[in-house]
Amino acid sequence: MENPVAPRAAALATATAALLLAATGCSDSGTKDSSPATAAALASQKLSWQKCGAPSQAEGSGDAPSPPPGGGEWKCATLRVPLDYDNPEAGSVKLALIRAEALDKDRRIGSLIFNFGGPGGSGVTTLPAAAGDYDKLRARYDLVSFDPRGVGSSAPVQCESDSQLDRYFAQDFTPDDAAEEKSLTDNMKSFAATCQSNSGRVLPHVGTTGAARDMDLMRQVLGDDKLYYFGISYGTELGGVYAHLFPKNVGRAVFDAVVDPTSTSEQGALGQAKGFQLALDNFAQDCVDRGDKCQLAGANVKEVEDGIVKLLAGLDKQPIPGSGTRMLTQTEATNGIAQALYSKEYWQLLEQGVDEAQGGNGALLLALSDAMNGRAKDGTYSNIQAANTAINCADFKDRYSLDRTKAKLPEFRKVSAVFGDFLGWGLLGCTAWPVPGQWSTPEVSAPGAAPIVVVGNTGDPATPYEGAKHMAEKLGPGVGVELTYKGQGHGAYNSGSKCVQDAVNTYLLDGRAPAAGTVCQ
């Protein structure tokens, strides 16, 4: 879930990890090139791989990447791509790439390109942080990721300043009266206008279709006949769009934590409300099952959740101290709770954060919210949320009026007392956006493509399980191969399930897809 500036399937799952892991990367925004740029001409470019430096602020800041597990080093490069594939005269932009070369050169298959989600997440910072999970794949693949157009160091969308973003993310995103409604809509208009002022050249060109075409150019420049791809969360939508545009170029591909390609922006937001509520129910049940070992009061799920609802209602009236001079608002608390539900590993942080906030200390929930929003400890922001909004709004056509949004709220509240209002009001996220959207739902049919393994997690809060079935169906017969994981958290491959990892690794390394309908416990 993102901040309600952009209702869409999952924000970057590893945003929580960013709270705990050092960010890594390299930078080169390269937004000023005005020479004609055709994909055919750019396909012959040679990449200059250099040792990676520290990431840019837009990527999340931090230190240069530590060496990858297994030895070697991370190398970074920039890839020139057309700003507008249909208008070469518009010039080009540069995409930031990162790579760790395959360990077994004699058995190397090619480059395995990762997109970890968002939209808006920096692959250049995420891949090194997560590389330990993909050790076995590095045996035969170069591990490659990138900052998609508009993201991180790839012609990043820039909107408001750090201090402005502090105020923006702290505001009341669930207004209770006309004055609060006006404040919210005015702030959204101002945010959109600032994005247009600072990044107007790139805003029309940051959608998923352009990113998919970038991946095909990337494939060619990396020297692969086929695209080998691992897409997670929003990365599954990007992969589906790629497969539709270039079915004959699909090699071995895996989609994990699958975005539902049949969902409109509204259906996606409502699905997330249900998904996060399911995850909260599971968290609360775990708390009840642990009895006195759980710090939260409540003899059953409802009582635990009632305590959280009461906390949020209190914060709506009076924020509590957070960190330094910053206060924890209702919006940031809701955001922080959602962030901790992305992984069962963070349930302990959620329990502690809620308990402390109930006692008047909002520091931990504020830190979790900051992780979602891309705020570093020094108060600087990455551009994850600016890019997230820009990509969402470039993709989806829907533009909701205030009255239409308010009419939808009862349906959202019915499915979640905690997240319903938050995600319902998020329907306003693209209303003031200066660029029109492309589709109601993305086209992902890919007749003739190689099999794509589609992994769904029954307890996924951000990309509900049903999305995997719909993606497999839409990819088409013989293409989408569904694999189910009965677990918790966002995604399956990194859940620790040996069953899921073995099935995925066997396909990517040996070309043997699991039987459709396989279930991992």
C-alpha positions as CSV (number, residue, x, y, z in Angstrom):
1,M,0.0,0.0,0.0
2,E,1.2,3.4,-0.8
3,N,0.4,6.7,0.7
4,P,-3.1,7.6,-0.6
5,V,-1.6,10.0,-3.2
6,A,-1.8,6.9,-5.4
7,P,-4.2,4.0,-4.8
8,R,-2.5,1.0,-6.5
9,A,-1.3,-2.4,-5.9
10,A,1.6,-2.8,-3.5
11,A,4.2,-0.3,-2.7
12,L,7.7,-1.7,-2.6
13,A,7.7,-4.6,-0.2
14,T,11.3,-4.0,0.7
15,A,10.6,-0.5,1.9
16,T,10.4,-2.0,5.4
17,A,13.8,-3.7,4.8
18,A,15.1,-0.2,4.0
19,L,14.4,0.7,7.6
20,L,16.8,-2.1,8.7
21,L,19.3,-2.5,5.8
22,A,21.8,-0.1,4.3
23,A,20.7,1.3,0.9
24,T,23.1,0.9,-2.0
25,G,23.5,2.2,-5.5
26,C,24.8,4.5,-8.2
27,S,23.4,7.6,-9.9
28,D,23.2,9.4,-13.2
29,S,19.9,11.2,-14.0
30,G,20.8,12.3,-17.5
31,T,17.5,14.1,-18.3
32,K,18.9,16.7,-20.6
33,D,19.8,14.8,-23.8
34,S,17.9,16.3,-26.7
35,S,19.4,14.4,-29.6
36,P,17.1,12.2,-31.7
37,A,16.8,8.8,-30.1
38,T,15.4,5.6,-31.8
39,A,15.3,2.2,-30.1
40,A,17.0,0.7,-33.1
41,A,19.9,3.1,-32.9
42,L,20.3,2.7,-29.2
43,A,20.2,-1.1,-29.3
44,S,23.9,-1.1,-30.4
45,Q,25.1,1.0,-27.5
46,K,27.9,-0.3,-25.3
47,L,27.5,-0.1,-21.5
48,S,30.4,1.1,-19.5
49,W,30.3,-0.9,-16.2
50,Q,32.0,0.9,-13.3
51,K,32.3,0.3,-9.6
52,C,29.1,1.6,-8.0
53,G,29.2,4.7,-5.9
54,A,26.8,5.7,-3.1
55,P,23.1,6.1,-4.1
56,S,21.6,9.4,-4.9
57,Q,19.1,11.0,-2.6
58,A,16.3,10.0,-5.1
59,E,17.4,6.4,-4.7
60,G,17.4,6.6,-0.9
61,S,20.9,7.8,0.0
62,G,23.2,5.6,2.1
63,D,26.5,3.9,1.4
64,A,28.0,2.2,-1.7
65,P,27.0,-1.4,-1.9
66,S,28.9,-4.1,0.0
67,P,30.3,-6.9,-2.1
68,P,27.7,-9.5,-3.2
69,P,27.5,-12.8,-1.4
70,G,29.8,-15.3,-3.2
71,G,32.4,-12.7,-4.2
72,G,32.9,-10.2,-7.0
73,E,31.6,-6.7,-6.9
74,W,28.6,-4.7,-7.9
75,K,29.1,-2.7,-11.1
76,C,26.9,0.1,-12.3
77,A,26.2,1.6,-15.7
78,T,23.7,3.8,-17.5
79,L,21.5,2.8,-20.5
80,R,20.2,5.4,-22.9
81,V,16.6,4.9,-23.8
82,P,14.2,7.1,-25.9
83,L,12.2,9.5,-23.8
84,D,9.3,8.9,-26.1
85,Y,9.4,5.8,-28.3
86,D,7.0,7.3,-30.7
87,N,8.9,10.6,-31.1
88,P,12.6,10.1,-31.4
89,E,13.1,13.9,-31.7
90,A,12.2,14.2,-28.0
91,G,15.7,12.9,-27.1
92,S,16.7,10.3,-24.6
93,V,17.1,9.7,-20.9
94,K,19.5,7.5,-19.0
95,L,18.5,4.6,-16.8
96,A,20.7,3.5,-13.9
97,L,21.6,-0.2,-13.9
98,I,23.4,-2.5,-11.5
99,R,24.9,-6.0,-12.0
100,A,26.7,-8.8,-10.2
101,E,28.1,-11.2,-12.8
102,A,27.3,-15.0,-12.8
103,L,29.6,-17.1,-10.7
104,D,29.7,-20.1,-13.1
105,K,30.8,-18.4,-16.4
106,D,30.9,-21.7,-18.3
107,R,27.2,-22.4,-17.5
108,R,26.0,-18.8,-17.7
109,I,22.4,-18.6,-19.1
110,G,22.2,-14.8,-19.4
111,S,21.1,-11.7,-17.4
112,L,18.2,-12.1,-14.9
113,I,16.5,-8.7,-14.7
114,F,14.7,-7.9,-11.5
115,N,12.0,-5.4,-10.8
116,F,11.1,-5.3,-7.1
117,G,7.9,-3.3,-7.3
118,G,6.5,0.0,-6.2
119,P,5.9,1.4,-8.7
120,G,8.7,3.8,-7.8
121,G,11.2,1.4,-6.1
122,S,14.9,1.7,-6.9
123,G,16.2,-1.6,-8.2
124,V,19.7,-0.3,-8.0
125,T,19.4,0.0,-4.2
126,T,17.2,-3.0,-3.6
127,L,19.0,-5.7,-5.5
128,P,22.2,-5.5,-3.4
129,A,20.2,-5.4,-0.2
130,A,18.3,-8.5,-1.2
131,A,21.0,-10.3,-3.1
132,G,21.5,-13.0,-0.4
133,D,18.1,-14.4,-1.3
134,Y,19.1,-15.0,-4.9
135,D,22.5,-16.7,-4.4
136,K,21.5,-19.9,-6.2
137,L,20.3,-18.0,-9.2
138,R,23.6,-16.1,-9.5
139,A,25.3,-19.4,-10.2
140,R,24.1,-19.2,-13.8
141,Y,22.8,-15.6,-14.2
142,D,24.2,-12.1,-14.1
143,L,21.8,-10.5,-11.5
144,V,20.7,-7.2,-13.0
145,S,18.3,-4.5,-11.8
146,F,17.6,-0.9,-12.7
147,D,15.8,2.2,-11.7
148,P,12.8,2.4,-14.1
149,R,12.2,5.7,-15.9
150,G,11.1,8.4,-13.5
151,V,12.6,6.5,-10.5
152,G,15.7,6.9,-8.4
153,S,18.5,8.0,-10.7
154,S,16.7,7.4,-14.0
155,A,15.3,10.8,-14.9
156,P,13.6,11.0,-11.5
157,V,10.3,12.6,-11.0
158,Q,10.9,15.4,-8.5
159,C,8.0,17.1,-6.6
160,E,8.0,18.8,-3.3
161,S,10.9,19.6,-1.0
162,D,11.7,17.5,2.1
163,S,10.1,19.9,4.5
164,Q,7.0,20.1,2.3
165,L,6.8,16.3,2.1
166,D,7.0,16.1,5.9
167,R,3.8,18.2,6.1
168,Y,2.2,16.4,3.1
169,F,2.6,12.9,4.6
170,A,1.5,14.0,8.0
171,Q,-1.8,15.7,6.9
172,D,-5.2,14.2,7.5
173,F,-5.9,11.8,4.6
174,T,-9.3,10.9,6.0
175,P,-11.1,14.2,6.3
176,D,-14.1,14.4,8.6
177,D,-15.6,17.8,7.5
178,A,-15.7,20.2,4.6
179,A,-12.7,22.2,5.9
180,E,-10.5,19.1,6.1
181,E,-11.8,18.0,2.7
182,K,-10.7,21.3,1.2
183,S,-7.3,21.1,2.8
184,L,-6.7,17.6,1.4
185,T,-7.8,18.4,-2.1
186,D,-5.9,21.7,-2.1
187,N,-2.7,19.9,-1.0
188,M,-3.1,17.3,-3.7
189,K,-3.5,20.0,-6.3
190,S,-0.4,21.8,-5.0
191,F,1.5,18.5,-5.0
192,A,0.5,17.8,-8.6
193,A,1.4,21.3,-9.8
194,T,4.8,21.1,-8.2
195,C,5.5,17.8,-9.9
196,Q,4.5,19.4,-13.2
197,S,6.7,22.4,-12.6
198,N,9.8,20.3,-11.6
199,S,9.4,17.3,-13.9
200,G,7.0,18.3,-16.7
201,R,9.2,16.9,-19.4
202,V,9.2,13.3,-18.1
203,L,5.7,13.0,-16.5
204,P,3.9,12.0,-19.8
205,H,6.5,9.2,-20.4
206,V,6.9,7.4,-17.1
207,G,4.1,4.8,-17.6
208,T,4.5,1.1,-17.5
209,T,4.4,0.7,-21.3
210,G,7.5,2.8,-21.7
211,A,9.3,0.9,-18.9
212,A,8.4,-2.4,-20.6
213,R,9.9,-1.2,-23.9
214,D,13.0,-0.1,-21.9
215,M,13.4,-3.7,-20.7
216,D,13.4,-5.0,-24.3
217,L,16.1,-2.5,-25.2
218,M,18.0,-3.5,-22.1
219,R,17.7,-7.1,-23.1
220,Q,19.3,-6.4,-26.5
221,V,22.1,-4.2,-25.1
222,L,22.9,-6.9,-22.5
223,G,23.3,-9.4,-25.3
224,D,20.4,-11.7,-24.6
225,D,18.1,-13.3,-27.2
226,K,15.3,-13.7,-24.7
227,L,14.3,-11.7,-21.5
228,Y,15.0,-13.6,-18.3
229,Y,12.9,-11.8,-15.7
230,F,12.0,-11.9,-12.0
231,G,9.1,-9.5,-11.2
232,I,7.8,-8.9,-7.7
233,S,4.7,-6.9,-6.8
234,Y,4.2,-4.1,-9.3
235,G,7.1,-5.8,-11.2
236,T,4.5,-8.5,-12.1
237,E,2.4,-6.0,-13.9
238,L,5.4,-4.6,-15.7
239,G,6.3,-8.1,-16.7
240,G,2.8,-8.8,-17.9
241,V,2.8,-5.7,-20.1
242,Y,6.2,-6.7,-21.4
243,A,5.0,-10.2,-22.3
244,H,2.0,-8.7,-24.1
245,L,4.2,-6.4,-26.1
246,F,7.0,-8.9,-26.8
247,P,5.6,-12.4,-26.4
248,K,8.3,-14.0,-28.6
249,N,11.1,-12.4,-26.6
250,V,10.0,-13.9,-23.2
251,G,12.5,-16.4,-21.9
252,R,12.1,-17.8,-18.4
253,A,10.1,-15.4,-16.2
254,V,8.7,-15.5,-12.7
255,F,6.0,-13.3,-11.2
256,D,5.8,-13.2,-7.4
257,A,3.2,-11.2,-5.3
258,V,1.0,-10.7,-8.3
259,V,-0.9,-7.6,-9.2
260,D,-4.3,-8.4,-10.5
261,P,-4.4,-7.3,-14.1
262,T,-8.2,-7.3,-14.2
263,S,-8.6,-4.7,-11.4
264,T,-9.3,-1.1,-12.1
265,S,-7.6,1.5,-9.8
266,E,-10.8,1.4,-7.6
267,Q,-10.9,-2.4,-7.5
268,G,-7.2,-2.5,-6.7
269,A,-7.6,-0.2,-3.8
270,L,-10.6,-2.1,-2.4
271,G,-8.7,-5.3,-2.8
272,Q,-5.9,-3.9,-0.8
273,A,-8.3,-2.8,1.9
274,K,-9.4,-6.4,2.1
275,G,-5.9,-7.7,1.9
276,F,-4.5,-5.6,4.7
277,Q,-7.5,-6.3,6.8
278,L,-6.9,-10.0,6.3
279,A,-3.3,-9.5,7.3
280,L,-4.3,-7.5,10.4
281,D,-6.8,-10.3,11.3
282,N,-4.0,-12.8,11.1
283,F,-1.7,-10.6,13.2
284,A,-4.4,-10.1,15.8
285,Q,-5.1,-13.8,15.9
286,D,-1.4,-14.5,16.5
287,C,-1.5,-12.0,19.3
288,V,-4.5,-13.7,20.9
289,D,-2.9,-17.1,20.5
290,R,0.2,-16.0,22.4
291,G,-1.9,-14.8,25.3
292,D,0.0,-12.9,28.0
293,K,3.1,-12.9,25.8
294,C,1.4,-10.4,23.5
295,Q,1.8,-6.8,24.6
296,L,-1.6,-5.8,23.1
297,A,-4.8,-6.0,25.1
298,G,-7.7,-8.2,23.9
299,A,-9.1,-11.6,24.4
300,N,-10.1,-12.1,20.8
301,V,-9.3,-10.6,17.4
302,K,-12.0,-8.0,17.6
303,E,-10.8,-6.6,20.9
304,V,-7.2,-6.4,19.7
305,E,-8.3,-4.5,16.6
306,D,-10.7,-2.3,18.5
307,G,-7.7,-1.1,20.4
308,I,-6.0,-0.2,17.2
309,V,-9.1,1.6,15.9
310,K,-9.3,3.5,19.2
311,L,-5.7,4.5,18.9
312,L,-6.2,5.9,15.4
313,A,-9.4,7.7,16.4
314,G,-7.4,9.4,19.2
315,L,-4.6,10.4,16.9
316,D,-7.2,12.0,14.6
317,K,-8.0,14.4,17.4
318,Q,-4.6,14.7,18.9
319,P,-1.2,13.5,17.5
320,I,1.4,12.2,19.9
321,P,5.1,12.7,20.1
322,G,7.0,10.8,17.4
323,S,10.7,11.6,16.8
324,G,12.4,14.9,17.7
325,T,9.9,17.7,17.1
326,R,7.8,15.5,14.8
327,M,4.4,14.2,15.9
328,L,2.7,10.9,15.0
329,T,-0.6,11.7,13.2
330,Q,-3.4,9.3,12.3
331,T,-2.3,9.1,8.7
332,E,1.3,8.2,9.6
333,A,0.2,5.6,12.2
334,T,-2.1,3.9,9.6
335,N,0.7,4.0,7.1
336,G,3.1,2.5,9.6
337,I,0.7,-0.3,10.6
338,A,0.3,-1.2,6.9
339,Q,4.1,-1.1,6.4
340,A,4.6,-3.7,9.2
341,L,2.0,-6.0,7.6
342,Y,4.1,-6.6,4.5
343,S,6.0,-9.3,6.2
344,K,5.3,-11.6,9.2
345,E,8.9,-10.9,10.3
346,Y,7.7,-7.4,11.1
347,W,4.7,-8.3,13.3
348,Q,6.9,-7.9,16.3
349,L,7.6,-4.3,15.3
350,L,3.9,-3.7,14.7
351,E,3.1,-5.1,18.2
352,Q,5.7,-3.0,19.8
353,G,4.8,0.1,17.8
354,V,1.1,-0.1,18.6
355,D,1.8,-0.8,22.3
356,E,4.2,2.2,22.5
357,A,1.8,4.5,20.7
358,Q,-1.1,3.5,23.0
359,G,1.3,4.6,25.8
360,G,1.9,7.9,24.1
361,N,5.2,7.2,22.2
362,G,4.8,7.3,18.4
363,A,8.4,6.9,17.4
364,L,8.3,3.4,16.0
365,L,5.1,3.7,14.0
366,L,6.5,7.0,12.6
367,A,9.7,5.2,11.6
368,L,7.7,2.5,9.8
369,S,5.7,5.2,8.0
370,D,8.9,6.9,7.0
371,A,10.1,3.6,5.5
372,M,7.0,3.4,3.4
373,N,7.4,7.0,2.3
374,G,11.1,6.8,1.5
375,R,12.2,9.2,4.3
376,A,15.8,8.7,5.6
377,K,16.9,9.4,9.1
378,D,18.4,12.7,8.1
379,G,15.0,13.9,6.9
380,T,15.7,13.6,3.2
381,Y,13.3,11.7,0.9
382,S,13.9,9.3,-1.9
383,N,11.5,9.9,-4.9
384,I,9.6,6.6,-4.4
385,Q,6.3,8.3,-3.6
386,A,6.7,11.0,-6.3
387,A,7.5,8.3,-8.8
388,N,4.7,6.0,-7.5
389,T,2.1,8.7,-8.1
390,A,3.5,9.7,-11.5
391,I,3.5,6.1,-12.8
392,N,0.1,5.3,-11.4
393,C,-1.4,8.3,-12.9
394,A,0.3,7.9,-16.2
395,D,-1.1,4.3,-16.3
396,F,-4.7,4.5,-15.0
397,K,-7.4,6.6,-16.6
398,D,-9.7,7.0,-13.6
399,R,-10.1,10.5,-12.1
400,Y,-12.4,10.7,-9.1
401,S,-14.4,13.7,-8.1
402,L,-14.8,14.5,-4.4
403,D,-18.5,13.5,-4.5
404,R,-17.7,10.2,-6.3
405,T,-15.0,9.4,-3.8
406,K,-17.3,10.1,-0.8
407,A,-20.0,7.8,-2.4
408,K,-17.5,5.0,-2.4
409,L,-16.4,5.3,1.2
410,P,-19.1,3.1,2.8
411,E,-17.9,0.1,0.7
412,F,-14.3,0.6,1.8
413,R,-15.3,1.1,5.5
414,K,-17.3,-2.1,5.3
415,V,-14.3,-4.2,4.5
416,S,-11.9,-2.6,6.9
417,A,-12.4,-0.3,9.9
418,V,-8.6,0.4,9.9
419,F,-7.7,0.8,6.3
420,G,-11.0,1.5,4.5
421,D,-11.2,5.2,4.9
422,F,-7.4,5.5,4.2
423,L,-7.6,3.7,0.9
424,G,-11.0,5.0,-0.1
425,W,-9.9,8.6,0.1
426,G,-6.8,7.6,-1.9
427,L,-9.1,7.4,-4.9
428,L,-8.5,11.2,-5.2
429,G,-4.8,10.5,-5.8
430,C,-4.8,11.2,-9.6
431,T,-7.7,13.7,-9.7
432,A,-5.5,16.8,-10.1
433,W,-2.7,15.1,-12.1
434,P,-1.6,17.0,-15.2
435,V,-1.1,13.9,-17.4
436,P,-3.9,11.6,-18.6
437,G,-3.8,7.9,-17.9
438,Q,-3.5,5.1,-20.5
439,W,-5.8,2.3,-19.4
440,S,-8.6,1.1,-17.1
441,T,-6.7,-2.2,-16.8
442,P,-3.4,-3.3,-18.3
443,E,-3.3,-5.7,-21.3
444,V,-1.2,-8.7,-20.4
445,S,-2.3,-11.4,-22.9
446,A,0.8,-13.1,-24.3
447,P,-0.1,-15.8,-26.8
448,G,3.0,-17.6,-28.0
449,A,5.2,-16.6,-25.0
450,A,7.2,-19.1,-23.0
451,P,5.7,-20.3,-19.7
452,I,5.6,-17.7,-17.0
453,V,5.5,-19.0,-13.4
454,V,3.0,-17.0,-11.4
455,V,3.3,-17.3,-7.6
456,G,0.4,-16.2,-5.3
457,N,0.5,-16.1,-1.5
458,T,-2.8,-16.7,0.2
459,G,-2.0,-14.3,3.0
460,D,-0.6,-11.5,0.9
461,P,-2.0,-8.1,2.2
462,A,-0.8,-5.9,-0.7
463,T,-1.4,-8.1,-3.8
464,P,-4.3,-10.3,-2.8
465,Y,-4.0,-14.0,-3.7
466,E,-6.8,-13.8,-6.4
467,G,-4.5,-11.7,-8.5
468,A,-2.3,-14.6,-9.3
469,K,-5.1,-16.7,-10.7
470,H,-6.3,-13.8,-12.9
471,M,-2.8,-13.0,-14.1
472,A,-2.3,-16.7,-15.1
473,E,-5.6,-16.7,-16.9
474,K,-5.0,-13.4,-18.7
475,L,-1.5,-14.4,-19.9
476,G,-3.2,-17.2,-21.7
477,P,-3.2,-21.0,-22.1
478,G,0.2,-22.6,-21.9
479,V,1.7,-19.3,-20.7
480,G,0.6,-18.6,-17.1
481,V,1.5,-21.4,-14.7
482,E,0.1,-20.8,-11.3
483,L,1.9,-21.8,-8.1
484,T,0.2,-21.2,-4.7
485,Y,2.0,-20.6,-1.4
486,K,-0.1,-20.9,1.7
487,G,1.6,-18.3,3.9
488,Q,1.8,-14.8,5.3
489,G,3.3,-11.6,4.0
490,H,4.0,-9.9,0.7
491,G,5.4,-12.3,-1.8
492,A,6.5,-16.0,-1.5
493,Y,10.0,-16.6,-2.8
494,N,11.6,-14.7,0.1
495,S,9.3,-16.2,2.7
496,G,11.7,-19.0,3.5
497,S,9.5,-21.6,1.8
498,K,11.9,-24.2,0.3
499,C,9.0,-25.6,-1.8
500,V,8.5,-22.2,-3.5
501,Q,12.2,-21.6,-3.9
502,D,12.9,-25.0,-5.3
503,A,10.1,-24.7,-7.9
504,V,11.2,-21.2,-9.0
505,N,14.9,-22.1,-9.1
506,T,14.2,-25.3,-11.1
507,Y,12.4,-23.3,-13.7
508,L,14.9,-20.4,-13.9
509,L,18.0,-22.6,-13.8
510,D,16.9,-25.8,-15.6
511,G,13.8,-24.6,-17.6
512,R,11.4,-27.1,-15.9
513,A,8.2,-25.3,-14.9
514,P,6.1,-26.7,-11.9
515,A,2.9,-28.3,-12.7
516,A,0.1,-25.8,-12.9
517,G,-1.9,-25.7,-9.7
518,T,1.1,-26.8,-7.5
519,V,0.5,-25.8,-3.8
520,C,3.3,-25.1,-1.3
521,Q,2.4,-25.1,2.4
